[in-house]
Amino acid sequence: MLRCGLIEDAFLTLADLPTPRARNVPAVLARTLTREALDAALLDHHALLAKRRGRSYRVVVRVAGRQPFRREQVEAAFLRALAALLPHWVPARESAAAVEVWVHVAGGRTVVGLRVSSDELAQRRYKRAHLPASLKPTVARALVLWSGPCPSDVVLDPLAGAGTVLRERAEAGRATLIAGGDIDPAAVAAARTNAGRQAALALWDATRLPLRAASVDALITNPPYGRQHEAPGGIEALYRGLLREAARLLRPGGRCVVLTGEPAILARVAPAALRVRARHRLLMRGLAATAFIMERR
Ligand SMILES: C[S@@+](CC[C@H](N)C(=O)[O-])C[C@H]1O[C@@H](n2cnc3c(N)ncnc32)[C@H](O)[C@@H]1O
């Protein structure tokens, strides 16, 4: 699971319960932490992360929705509970702790877990150049997996931005060729930094691509939605030109994955040559988006 590229964090569950409606919720939540659950999770934690030595802990609390208590109160209650349950351990002074207990209060549900992932799972090391509308690597990996990657694939992202899709495709397995480009020279430079030698890159207009017809097996992309990026001729004209090119470039049976926040526009302009096989809805930083999985007829 830690290697699938689709998750940002992983936890061993210590407690999972409806958020109590008590008077002193932080103390009630902290009492759900038991010696048995903690010991069992610490054994698994050690087996998974044998190199993480030391006897220090830290508590991280995430609270979503309106609650009648503060995050800091939950953190203090859990620190007190851990001090009692692990008397020979110490709270970590900085962020580097041997173990991390995370408390997620998400509206009516609270989940307490021992974290078995590190920051690198969410923030890939390769991603050194950043652009405002760049995808999270985990989302880019999902798009890649929806394209059904094969080692013989010629893969194209014609609106590559910072190159996240291209790099995630390279990380997901071999391909004959991984290529992409963007109309913005700064984006092409960012993609070069992030995707490196793994992708062939070009400065181009995705509505008029200098590529041979029926030369691509999988086209994976996320065009601008009109929220963060303006398209000079309008989003609809851009989508129409992009999908016309997708239909021209894909071989029969070729796969096309497009992530957009404007699904109605995309559905309206999709040419008949692209059959929509599935739509997946995603929430990205609170904003809804739809991934269209299409196939060249
Ligand atoms: C949402 S961003 C792509 C983000 C990218 N997937 C990433 O993870 O960084 C959309 C990109 O489309 C590019 N773009 C807009 N119009 C274009 C066009 N006509 N041809 C090529 N690229 C275009 C923008 O410059 C921008 O980098």
The ligand as an SDF file (V2000), in Angstrom:
LIG
                    3D

 27 29  0  0  0  0  0  0  0  0999 V2000
   -3.9900   22.6300  -15.0060 C   0  0  0  0  0  0  0  0  0  0  0  0
   -2.4400   22.9590  -15.7360 S   0  0  0  0  0  0  0  0  0  0  0  0
   -1.6900   21.3680  -15.9000 C   0  0  0  0  0  0  0  0  0  0  0  0
   -1.0300   20.9450  -14.6280 C   0  0  0  0  0  0  0  0  0  0  0  0
   -0.1860   19.6890  -14.7400 C   0  0  0  0  0  0  0  0  0  0  0  0
   -0.9860   18.4910  -14.9080 N   0  0  0  0  0  0  0  0  0  0  0  0
    0.6980   19.5730  -13.5190 C   0  0  0  0  0  0  0  0  0  0  0  0
    0.5290   18.6540  -12.7190 O   0  0  0  0  0  0  0  0  0  0  0  0
    1.5350   20.4570  -13.3200 O   0  0  0  0  0  0  0  0  0  0  0  0
   -2.9020   23.3170  -17.3890 C   0  0  0  0  0  0  0  0  0  0  0  0
   -1.7290   23.6480  -18.3080 C   0  0  0  0  0  0  0  0  0  0  0  0
   -2.2260   23.8270  -19.6360 O   0  0  0  0  0  0  0  0  0  0  0  0
   -1.3990   24.7500  -20.2870 C   0  0  0  0  0  0  0  0  0  0  0  0
   -2.0780   25.2230  -21.5020 N   0  0  0  0  0  0  0  0  0  0  0  0
   -3.1410   26.0820  -21.6010 C   0  0  0  0  0  0  0  0  0  0  0  0
   -3.5050   26.2240  -22.8910 N   0  0  0  0  0  0  0  0  0  0  0  0
   -2.6670   25.4330  -23.6220 C   0  0  0  0  0  0  0  0  0  0  0  0
   -2.5480   25.1300  -25.0080 C   0  0  0  0  0  0  0  0  0  0  0  0
   -3.3700   25.6780  -25.9180 N   0  0  0  0  0  0  0  0  0  0  0  0
   -1.5770   24.2820  -25.3970 N   0  0  0  0  0  0  0  0  0  0  0  0
   -0.7380   23.7120  -24.4920 C   0  0  0  0  0  0  0  0  0  0  0  0
   -0.8000   23.9540  -23.1710 N   0  0  0  0  0  0  0  0  0  0  0  0
   -1.7540   24.8010  -22.7430 C   0  0  0  0  0  0  0  0  0  0  0  0
   -1.1390   25.8080  -19.2250 C   0  0  0  0  0  0  0  0  0  0  0  0
    0.0220   26.5690  -19.5520 O   0  0  0  0  0  0  0  0  0  0  0  0
   -0.9930   24.9310  -17.9640 C   0  0  0  0  0  0  0  0  0  0  0  0
    0.3660   24.6510  -17.7010 O   0  0  0  0  0  0  0  0  0  0  0  0
  1  2  1  0
  2  3  1  0
  2 10  1  0
  3  4  1  0
  4  5  1  0
  5  6  1  0
  5  7  1  0
  7  8  2  0
  7  9  1  0
 10 11  1  0
 11 12  1  0
 11 26  1  0
 12 13  1  0
 13 14  1  0
 13 24  1  0
 14 15  1  0
 14 23  1  0
 15 16  2  0
 16 17  1  0
 17 18  1  0
 17 23  2  0
 18 19  1  0
 18 20  2  0
 20 21  1  0
 21 22  2  0
 22 23  1  0
 24 25  1  0
 24 26  1  0
 26 27  1  0
M  CHG  2   2   1   9  -1
M  END
$$$$
